[in-house]
Amino acid sequence: MKSVAGSVGTSGSIGLRFGQLLFSSSSIVFMSLGVGFYSYTAFCFSVTIMGLAIPWSFTLAILDGYSILANFPVHQSGIFMVIIIGDLVLSFLALAAASSTASLADLLLKADVSFCPPRLCSRYQISAVMAFFSWILLLLSSLSNIWLLPWLDTD
């Protein structure tokens, strides 16, 4: 079986997973610094999706670490399919959450009536940027795993 950087069981995958953990966590932290984020559905959606990405990335980082340390590569097509589908679904949801957060923060800043102070809205924008970074890493990990799909053992 081929080895692609970023696929399950490689050191690149651990790097992608820890990056996802870092960016998802920082997105939630920046969003939570704003007291009134729960008033807007887009912000709650972003916190929910980033909250789902954290345990997903952590679990797969543990799987990658075990696979590397035990020299036991994951070649089962069923496990690969779950990981690929999970990454794809989370990446699409993370893109939706980041886009809605960014657009709502921009709308709140540019509205005639100030709905949030500029300092608070800038935190929302930083949270959206962190969610976009998390989305990029989720998409990269799913694409690197999709690349290996034809070479899987079909036993």
C-alpha positions in Angstrom: 0.0 0.0 0.0 1.2 3.5 -0.8 1.9 6.1 1.8 0.6 9.6 1.3 1.7 12.5 3.7 -1.3 13.3 5.8 -3.0 10.0 5.5 -4.0 8.0 8.6 -1.0 6.5 10.4 1.6 9.0 9.3 3.4 11.7 11.1 1.8 14.2 8.7 -1.6 13.1 9.9 -0.7 13.7 13.5 0.4 17.2 12.5 -2.8 17.9 10.7 -4.9 16.5 13.7 -3.0 18.7 16.2 -3.4 21.7 14.0 -7.2 21.0 13.8 -7.2 20.7 17.6 -5.4 24.0 18.0 -7.5 26.0 15.5 -10.8 24.5 16.6 -10.0 25.2 20.3 -8.8 28.7 19.6 -12.0 29.4 17.5 -14.1 28.4 20.5 -12.0 30.5 22.9 -12.2 33.6 20.8 -16.0 33.1 20.3 -16.5 32.5 24.0 -14.7 35.7 25.0 -17.8 37.5 23.6 -20.5 37.5 26.2 -23.4 37.7 23.8 -22.4 35.2 21.1 -25.3 32.9 22.1 -27.7 35.5 20.8 -26.8 34.7 17.2 -27.5 31.3 15.6 -24.4 31.4 13.3 -22.1 31.9 16.3 -23.8 29.0 18.2 -23.4 26.8 15.1 -19.7 27.7 14.9 -19.1 26.7 18.5 -21.0 23.5 18.1 -19.1 22.4 14.9 -15.8 23.4 16.4 -16.8 21.5 19.5 -17.4 18.4 17.4 -14.1 18.8 15.6 -12.1 18.7 18.8 -12.9 15.2 20.0 -12.8 13.9 16.4 -9.3 15.2 15.8 -8.1 14.1 19.2 -9.4 10.6 18.7 -7.7 10.3 15.3 -4.5 11.8 16.6 -4.4 9.0 19.2 -5.1 6.4 16.4 -2.3 7.9 14.4 0.1 7.8 17.3 -0.8 4.2 18.1 -0.4 3.3 14.4 3.1 4.8 14.3 4.3 3.6 17.7 3.1 0.0 17.2 4.1 0.0 13.5 0.5 -1.2 12.8 -0.8 0.6 9.7 -4.5 1.0 9.3 -5.4 -0.8 6.1 -9.1 -1.8 6.7 -11.4 -0.2 4.2 -14.2 0.1 6.7 -12.1 2.2 9.1 -10.8 4.3 6.2 -14.3 5.0 5.0 -15.5 6.1 8.4 -12.5 8.5 8.7 -13.0 9.8 5.2 -16.7 10.4 5.6 -16.2 11.9 9.0 -13.6 14.3 7.8 -15.6 15.3 4.7 -18.8 15.9 6.8 -16.9 17.9 9.4 -15.0 19.9 6.8 -18.2 20.9 5.0 -19.8 21.8 8.3 -16.7 23.8 9.4 -16.8 25.7 6.1 -20.4 26.5 6.7 -19.8 27.6 10.3 -16.7 29.7 9.4 -18.5 31.4 6.5 -21.6 32.2 8.5 -19.5 33.5 11.4 -17.4 35.7 9.2 -20.4 37.1 7.3 -22.4 37.8 10.5 -19.4 39.5 12.2 -18.9 41.6 9.1 -22.6 42.5 9.0 -22.6 43.4 12.7 -19.6 45.7 12.2 -21.0 47.5 9.2 -24.5 48.0 10.3 -25.7 51.5 10.9 -26.7 50.7 14.5 -23.8 49.2 16.5 -24.9 45.7 17.5 -21.5 44.8 19.0 -18.5 46.9 19.9 -15.6 46.7 17.4 -13.4 45.0 19.9 -16.0 42.2 20.4 -16.7 41.9 16.7 -13.0 41.6 16.0 -12.9 38.6 18.3 -15.7 37.0 16.3 -13.7 37.6 13.1 -10.6 36.0 14.6 -12.8 33.1 15.6 -14.0 32.8 12.0 -10.4 32.9 10.7 -9.5 30.1 13.1 -12.5 28.1 11.9 -11.4 28.6 8.3 -7.9 27.2 9.2 -9.5 24.2 10.9 -11.6 23.7 7.8 -8.5 23.7 5.6 -6.8 21.1 7.7 -9.9 18.9 7.8 -10.2 19.1 4.1 -6.5 18.3 3.6 -6.7 15.2 5.8 -9.8 13.9 4.1 -8.3 14.5 0.6 -5.0 12.7 1.5 -7.1 9.7 2.8 -9.3 9.7 -0.3 -6.1 9.6 -2.4 -5.3 6.2 -0.8 -8.8 4.7 -1.3 -7.9 2.8 -4.5 -5.0 1.0 -2.9 -6.9 -0.3 0.1 -7.1 -4.0 0.8 -10.6 -5.1 0.0 -10.5 -8.3 2.1 
